[in-house]
């Protein structure tokens, strides 16, 4: 089990940092990270340890998520988990004129995750006009389509949220430092 893949390319993040920044990640159809948070334990500037959720200390909960540490330090989080699944990566070089339509087609075809990296060499005509679109589909569901380069690479990742199979995990940051992966 894992939490929905909203991680960076390095595959690591801290739970406290994810809460503080209200991360979004590359999941194409998932709700924001706050939807995966059941409750938090927060240490305030005064040193008070406070439990908060949508129903208990709800104002603090809303402020801590995305508050960049201004309202307290997250020392524990209760998260919804989803089963992990194998996905395949599909990579295409695209011009930005067709990006939105292509991305919508990939989502309709079942892509779970994706991103677009622009060409960033200002000395070329492709600068900020072309780039690489990477989408991740459940393994075995990717097919060749017209107009793009196909690249299927086995990759282990998490699924988009699935309420029917969600479990709850309590992640503690105590003693590990908020900057350490949980």
Secondary structure, DSSP 8 states (H G I E B T S, - for coil): -B------TTS---HHHHHHHT--TTBSS---GGGGEEEEEEE-TT--EEEEESSSSHHHHHHHTTSTTTT-EEEEEEEEEB-EEEEEEEEEEEEGGGHHHHHHHHHHTT--EEEEEE---TTSTTTTTEEEEEEEEETT-----TTS----EEEEEE-S--GGG-EEEEEE-TTT-TTS--
